[in-house]
Amino acid sequence: MEKVVLAYSGGLDTSVILKWLIERGYDVVAYIADVGQREDLEAARQKALKAGASKVYIEDLKREFVTDYIFTALKGSALYEGRYMLGTSLARPIIAKKQIEIAAKENARYVSHGATGKGNDQVRFELSYYALNPQIKVIAPWKEKDFLDQFKGRTDMIAYAQKHDIQVDATIAKPYSMDANLMHISYEAGILEDPKAKPPKDMFRTTLSPEDAPDKVTSIAISFKDGIPVKVENRENGRIETDSLALFVYLNELGANNGIGRVDMVENRYVGIKSRGVYETPGGTILWKAHQDLEAIAMDREVYRLKESLMPRFAELIYYGYWFSPEMDFLVAAFNKSQEAINGTVYLELYKGNVTCVGRESESSLYDPELSSMDVEGGYDQRAAQGFININAIRLKAHHLILKRVGLKR
């Protein structure tokens, strides 16, 4: 029997795929990545064994996920199409990395995943696999003809699960596809495939709706060193978190309780299909806003402009699945350099879905209160601005003369 390591979540797709692979004669090793999905992983282990898996690995990746993936994305201010904070995209490379390590340990020639042939995850998983082990063989059921002939969609999969006594959360009435980790929880499919349909209130699993959030401001402070958060302080009750994992978990708690981090959008998948996704990213939303605010005071203008021009490309590389690529290595090195002086503390207020930065201080601040003052000269000769304006006006004057000469109007 050929051995295959399956990235297994215990959800509908991978539960069905595990059984399907066994029916086709494979020795299936199930691998569960703990990236903070807050699910009963021991129950998932038992489910996999009951379905016929020969072995189950549960790997705790939470700390590495925060420090090496979420914080790396933070330093580059990664935001896909201006809104999506890349929760699923960031989790896939770390899951794939550990899966390849397990395949080597088990002497397995094959790895498998449950991503569909219409989505982004198939690309993220498989590009990561090949980048980490060019000789690995991939079984992607959603691109196999016999699998597609058997399963036209999630309704068929739910029926198959029921037939084989596989317990799954998805139902015909609520066939949501959910992906949860420390960074976020995402929802697709079902009623959400109608872009005008409002998400059901009971769908959300993490955040309170803004209208149900407390009618009270929560004041916090986040401190950074070299662009990395090193302390979160609740200024209301004095609670302080300094451990990287603990502070991110606490930001998730604060954001969820204050209705922060919900996004409903139609995005462009890498394969060329538009899809509607709904996301809850409470802690990440707070952290991204605080980090951006600190960069404004501590980062050189031209460095920021250059970084800003690279940010969309960085987000695309993460979204498309190129975490383990030479271009990603280049961008990460550049962003690491840009963060060397991003030190200081940002003061924020959380209230009914909003994150408001109300103050900031930095030992590496480039803000000079005297230079900026309307009341203090601060060593700045305002008369010098005339020459600056005259030089920059030369090009505009010349352009106006050309327009007038050829008879064009603005």
C-alpha positions as CSV (number, residue, x, y, z in Angstrom):
1,M,0.0,0.0,0.0
2,E,1.3,3.4,-0.9
3,K,1.4,5.8,2.0
4,V,-0.1,9.3,1.8
5,V,0.0,12.1,4.4
6,L,-3.3,13.9,4.3
7,A,-3.7,17.5,5.7
8,Y,-6.7,16.7,7.8
9,S,-9.0,19.1,9.6
10,G,-11.9,16.9,10.6
11,G,-14.2,19.1,8.5
12,L,-16.4,17.9,5.6
13,D,-13.9,17.9,2.8
14,T,-11.0,16.2,4.4
15,S,-13.2,13.7,6.3
16,V,-14.7,12.5,3.0
17,I,-11.3,12.5,1.3
18,L,-9.7,10.4,4.0
19,K,-12.3,7.7,3.5
20,W,-12.2,8.1,-0.3
21,L,-8.4,7.6,-0.3
22,I,-8.7,4.5,1.9
23,E,-11.3,3.0,-0.5
24,R,-8.7,3.4,-3.2
25,G,-6.1,1.4,-1.4
26,Y,-3.9,4.0,0.2
27,D,-2.4,3.9,3.7
28,V,-3.5,7.2,5.0
29,V,-1.6,9.1,7.7
30,A,-3.8,12.0,8.9
31,Y,-2.0,15.2,9.9
32,I,-3.8,17.8,11.9
33,A,-2.1,21.3,12.2
34,D,-3.0,23.2,15.3
35,V,-2.9,26.8,14.2
36,G,-5.3,28.1,16.8
37,Q,-8.6,26.9,15.3
38,R,-10.1,26.3,18.8
39,E,-11.5,22.9,17.9
40,D,-11.5,19.6,19.7
41,L,-8.4,18.2,18.0
42,E,-8.5,15.0,20.1
43,A,-12.0,14.4,18.8
44,A,-10.7,14.9,15.3
45,R,-8.0,12.4,15.9
46,Q,-10.5,9.8,17.0
47,K,-12.7,10.6,14.0
48,A,-9.7,10.0,11.6
49,L,-8.8,6.7,13.3
50,K,-12.4,5.6,13.2
51,A,-12.5,6.4,9.5
52,G,-9.5,4.2,8.9
53,A,-6.3,6.4,9.2
54,S,-3.3,4.3,10.2
55,K,-1.8,7.1,12.2
56,V,-2.7,10.6,13.2
57,Y,-0.2,13.5,13.9
58,I,-1.4,16.6,15.8
59,E,1.2,19.3,15.5
60,D,1.1,22.5,17.6
61,L,2.1,25.3,15.3
62,K,0.5,28.3,17.0
63,R,3.6,30.0,18.3
64,E,5.5,29.6,15.0
65,F,2.4,30.8,13.1
66,V,2.4,34.0,15.1
67,T,6.1,34.8,15.1
68,D,7.2,33.7,11.7
69,Y,4.1,34.2,9.6
70,I,1.6,36.7,11.1
71,F,4.3,39.0,12.3
72,T,6.2,38.8,9.0
73,A,3.0,39.8,7.2
74,L,2.5,42.6,9.7
75,K,6.0,44.1,9.0
76,G,5.0,44.2,5.3
77,S,1.5,45.6,6.1
78,A,0.1,42.8,3.9
79,L,-3.5,43.5,2.9
80,Y,-5.0,41.8,-0.2
81,E,-7.1,44.1,-2.4
82,G,-7.2,46.6,0.3
83,R,-9.3,44.6,2.7
84,Y,-8.4,40.9,3.2
85,M,-5.9,40.3,6.0
86,L,-4.8,36.9,4.5
87,G,-5.7,34.6,7.5
88,T,-6.1,31.5,5.4
89,S,-3.2,32.4,3.0
90,L,-0.8,32.8,5.9
91,A,-1.7,29.5,7.5
92,R,-1.2,27.3,4.4
93,P,2.6,27.5,4.0
94,I,3.2,26.6,7.7
95,I,0.8,23.7,7.4
96,A,2.4,22.5,4.2
97,K,5.9,22.8,5.7
98,K,5.1,20.5,8.6
99,Q,3.3,18.1,6.2
100,I,6.4,17.7,4.1
101,E,8.4,17.1,7.3
102,I,6.0,14.3,8.3
103,A,6.0,12.8,4.9
104,A,9.8,12.5,5.1
105,K,9.6,11.0,8.6
106,E,7.0,8.5,7.4
107,N,8.8,7.7,4.1
108,A,5.6,8.7,2.3
109,R,5.9,9.5,-1.4
110,Y,2.5,11.2,-1.5
111,V,0.8,14.1,0.3
112,S,-2.8,15.2,-0.1
113,H,-5.1,18.1,0.7
114,G,-8.8,18.9,0.5
115,A,-8.6,22.2,-1.5
116,T,-10.9,22.4,-4.5
117,G,-9.8,23.0,-8.1
118,K,-11.6,26.3,-8.1
119,G,-9.9,28.0,-5.2
120,N,-6.6,29.4,-4.0
121,D,-5.7,26.8,-1.4
122,Q,-4.8,24.2,-4.0
123,V,-2.1,26.6,-5.3
124,R,-0.9,27.5,-1.9
125,F,-0.5,23.9,-0.7
126,E,1.0,22.5,-3.9
127,L,3.5,25.3,-4.6
128,S,4.7,25.0,-1.0
129,Y,5.0,21.2,-1.4
130,Y,7.1,21.5,-4.5
131,A,9.3,24.3,-3.2
132,L,10.1,22.3,-0.1
133,N,10.4,18.8,-1.8
134,P,10.5,18.9,-5.6
135,Q,10.2,15.0,-5.7
136,I,7.0,14.9,-3.7
137,K,3.8,13.5,-5.4
138,V,0.5,15.2,-4.7
139,I,-3.0,13.7,-4.7
140,A,-5.5,16.5,-5.1
141,P,-8.9,14.7,-5.2
142,W,-10.8,17.8,-6.4
143,K,-8.8,17.6,-9.6
144,E,-9.3,13.8,-10.0
145,K,-11.9,12.7,-12.5
146,D,-13.3,9.8,-10.5
147,F,-13.7,12.1,-7.4
148,L,-15.4,14.8,-9.5
149,D,-17.7,12.2,-11.0
150,Q,-18.7,11.0,-7.6
151,F,-19.0,14.4,-5.9
152,K,-20.6,17.2,-7.8
153,G,-20.6,19.5,-4.8
154,R,-20.9,19.8,-1.0
155,T,-24.4,18.2,-1.0
156,D,-23.0,15.0,-2.4
157,M,-20.2,15.1,0.2
158,I,-22.6,15.5,3.1
159,A,-24.6,12.6,1.8
160,Y,-21.4,10.5,1.6
161,A,-20.5,11.4,5.1
162,Q,-23.9,10.4,6.4
163,K,-23.7,7.1,4.5
164,H,-20.3,6.3,6.1
165,D,-21.3,7.5,9.6
166,I,-18.8,10.4,9.4
167,Q,-19.9,13.2,11.8
168,V,-19.4,16.7,10.2
169,D,-20.7,20.2,11.2
170,A,-21.9,21.1,7.7
171,T,-25.5,20.3,6.8
172,I,-27.6,20.8,3.7
173,A,-29.2,23.8,5.4
174,K,-25.9,25.3,6.5
175,P,-23.2,24.2,4.1
176,Y,-20.7,26.8,5.0
177,S,-17.1,26.3,4.2
178,M,-15.2,27.6,7.2
179,D,-11.5,28.0,7.9
180,A,-10.4,29.0,11.4
181,N,-7.0,29.8,12.8
182,L,-5.4,32.3,15.2
183,M,-5.5,35.0,12.6
184,H,-9.1,34.7,11.5
185,I,-12.2,32.6,10.6
186,S,-13.5,32.7,7.1
187,Y,-16.9,31.7,5.6
188,E,-17.7,30.7,2.0
189,A,-20.4,28.8,0.1
190,G,-24.1,28.3,1.0
191,I,-26.2,31.4,1.1
192,L,-23.0,33.5,0.8
193,E,-22.7,32.5,-2.9
194,D,-25.4,35.1,-3.4
195,P,-23.4,38.4,-3.2
196,K,-26.4,40.4,-2.2
197,A,-27.4,38.1,0.7
198,K,-26.7,39.3,4.2
199,P,-24.7,36.8,6.3
200,P,-26.9,35.2,8.9
201,K,-26.2,36.6,12.4
202,D,-25.8,33.2,13.8
203,M,-23.0,32.3,11.3
204,F,-20.4,34.4,13.1
205,R,-18.4,32.3,15.6
206,T,-15.8,34.8,17.0
207,T,-16.9,38.4,17.1
208,L,-19.8,40.1,18.6
209,S,-21.8,42.2,16.1
210,P,-20.9,45.9,16.6
211,E,-24.5,46.7,17.8
212,D,-24.2,44.0,20.5
213,A,-20.7,45.1,21.6
214,P,-20.4,46.9,25.0
215,D,-21.4,50.6,24.9
216,K,-18.1,51.4,26.5
217,V,-14.6,52.3,25.2
218,T,-11.8,49.8,25.9
219,S,-8.4,51.7,26.0
220,I,-5.3,49.7,25.2
221,A,-1.6,50.3,24.4
222,I,0.5,48.3,22.1
223,S,4.3,48.5,22.2
224,F,6.6,47.5,19.3
225,K,10.3,46.8,18.9
226,D,11.7,46.6,15.4
227,G,8.1,46.5,14.0
228,I,7.2,43.5,16.2
229,P,4.6,43.8,19.0
230,V,6.2,43.1,22.4
231,K,3.6,44.3,24.9
232,V,-0.2,44.8,25.0
233,E,-1.6,46.7,28.0
234,N,-5.3,47.0,28.9
235,R,-5.4,50.5,30.4
236,E,-8.8,49.8,31.9
237,N,-7.8,46.9,34.1
238,G,-4.0,46.9,34.0
239,R,-3.6,43.5,32.3
240,I,-0.3,43.2,30.5
241,E,0.8,40.5,28.0
242,T,4.3,40.3,26.7
243,D,4.6,36.8,25.2
244,S,4.1,36.9,21.5
245,L,1.5,34.2,21.4
246,A,-0.3,35.3,24.5
247,L,-0.5,39.0,23.4
248,F,-2.0,38.0,20.0
249,V,-4.6,35.7,21.7
250,Y,-5.5,38.6,24.0
251,L,-5.9,41.0,21.1
252,N,-8.2,38.5,19.5
253,E,-10.3,38.5,22.7
254,L,-10.4,42.2,22.9
255,G,-11.3,42.6,19.3
256,A,-14.0,40.0,19.4
257,N,-15.6,41.5,22.5
258,N,-15.7,44.9,20.8
259,G,-17.1,43.7,17.4
260,I,-13.9,44.4,15.5
261,G,-12.6,42.7,12.4
262,R,-15.6,41.7,10.3
263,V,-15.1,42.0,6.5
264,D,-17.6,41.0,3.8
265,M,-16.1,41.2,0.3
266,V,-15.9,39.9,-3.2
267,E,-12.3,39.1,-4.1
268,N,-10.4,37.9,-7.1
269,R,-9.0,34.4,-6.7
270,Y,-5.7,33.5,-8.3
271,V,-7.4,31.2,-10.8
272,G,-9.4,34.0,-12.2
273,I,-12.8,33.5,-10.4
274,K,-14.4,36.1,-8.3
275,S,-15.6,34.8,-4.9
276,R,-17.5,36.2,-1.9
277,G,-15.8,35.7,1.4
278,V,-16.8,36.8,4.9
279,Y,-14.0,37.1,7.5
280,E,-13.5,37.8,11.2
281,T,-10.0,39.0,12.0
282,P,-10.3,40.8,15.4
283,G,-6.7,40.8,16.7
284,G,-5.1,41.3,13.4
285,T,-7.2,44.4,12.6
286,I,-6.1,46.0,15.9
287,L,-2.5,45.1,15.3
288,W,-2.3,46.3,11.7
289,K,-3.8,49.7,12.6
290,A,-1.5,50.2,15.5
291,H,1.6,49.2,13.4
292,Q,0.6,51.5,10.6
293,D,0.2,54.4,13.0
294,L,3.6,53.9,14.5
295,E,5.3,53.7,11.1
296,A,3.8,57.1,10.3
297,I,5.9,58.7,13.1
298,A,9.0,56.5,13.0
299,M,9.6,55.7,9.4
300,D,11.4,57.9,6.8
301,R,9.1,59.3,4.2
302,E,10.9,57.9,1.2
303,V,11.3,54.5,2.8
304,Y,7.6,54.5,3.5
305,R,6.8,55.4,-0.1
306,L,8.9,52.6,-1.4
307,K,7.5,50.1,1.1
308,E,4.0,51.3,0.2
309,S,4.7,50.5,-3.5
310,L,5.8,46.9,-2.6
311,M,2.9,46.2,-0.2
312,P,0.3,45.1,-2.8
313,R,2.9,42.8,-4.5
314,F,3.7,41.3,-1.1
315,A,0.1,40.6,-0.3
316,E,-0.4,39.0,-3.7
317,L,2.5,36.7,-3.2
318,I,1.0,35.5,0.1
319,Y,-2.5,35.2,-1.4
320,Y,-1.2,33.4,-4.5
321,G,0.9,30.9,-2.5
322,Y,4.5,32.0,-3.1
323,W,5.6,32.1,0.5
324,F,8.6,29.9,-0.3
325,S,9.9,31.8,-3.3
326,P,13.0,33.9,-4.1
327,E,10.9,37.0,-4.6
328,M,9.3,36.5,-1.2
329,D,12.8,36.2,0.4
330,F,13.7,39.5,-1.3
331,L,10.7,41.3,0.0
332,V,10.9,40.0,3.5
333,A,14.5,41.1,3.7
334,A,13.5,44.6,2.5
335,F,10.7,44.8,5.0
336,N,12.9,43.6,7.9
337,K,15.3,46.4,7.1
338,S,12.5,48.9,7.0
339,Q,11.4,47.9,10.6
340,E,14.7,48.5,12.3
341,A,13.6,51.7,13.9
342,I,9.8,51.0,14.3
343,N,9.9,51.2,18.0
344,G,7.4,52.8,20.4
345,T,3.9,52.6,21.8
346,V,0.5,53.3,20.2
347,Y,-2.6,54.1,22.3
348,L,-5.9,52.9,21.0
349,E,-9.6,52.9,21.8
350,L,-11.8,50.0,20.8
351,Y,-15.5,50.7,20.5
352,K,-18.3,48.9,18.6
353,G,-16.4,47.7,15.7
354,N,-13.9,50.6,15.5
355,V,-10.2,50.9,16.3
356,T,-9.1,54.5,16.9
357,C,-5.5,55.5,17.4
358,V,-5.5,58.3,19.9
359,G,-1.8,58.8,20.6
360,R,1.6,57.5,19.9
361,E,5.2,57.9,21.2
362,S,8.5,56.6,19.8
363,E,12.1,56.8,20.8
364,S,12.9,56.8,17.1
365,S,10.3,59.4,16.2
366,L,11.0,61.6,13.2
367,Y,8.3,64.0,14.3
368,D,9.7,67.4,15.5
369,P,7.1,69.4,17.4
370,E,9.0,72.7,16.8
371,L,9.3,72.1,13.0
372,S,5.6,71.2,12.8
373,S,4.4,74.0,15.0
374,M,2.4,76.9,13.7
375,D,3.7,79.1,16.6
376,V,7.4,78.2,16.8
377,E,9.9,78.8,13.9
378,G,12.0,75.8,15.0
379,G,15.0,76.6,12.8
380,Y,12.9,76.5,9.6
381,D,13.2,79.5,7.3
382,Q,9.8,79.8,5.7
383,R,11.3,82.1,3.0
384,A,13.3,79.1,1.7
385,A,10.0,77.6,0.6
386,Q,9.7,80.1,-2.3
387,G,12.7,78.7,-4.1
388,F,11.4,75.2,-3.6
389,I,8.1,76.1,-5.1
390,N,9.7,78.0,-8.0
391,I,11.8,75.0,-9.0
392,N,8.9,72.6,-8.8
393,A,6.7,75.0,-10.8
394,I,9.1,75.1,-13.8
395,R,7.7,71.8,-15.2
396,L,4.1,72.9,-14.7
397,K,4.6,76.3,-16.4
398,A,6.3,74.6,-19.4
399,H,3.4,72.2,-19.7
400,H,0.9,75.0,-19.7
401,L,2.7,76.8,-22.5
402,I,2.7,73.7,-24.6
403,L,-1.1,73.3,-24.1
404,K,-1.7,76.9,-25.0
405,R,0.6,76.6,-28.1
406,V,-1.3,73.6,-29.6
407,G,-4.7,75.0,-28.6
408,L,-5.7,72.5,-26.0
409,K,-7.5,73.2,-22.8
410,R,-7.4,71.5,-19.5
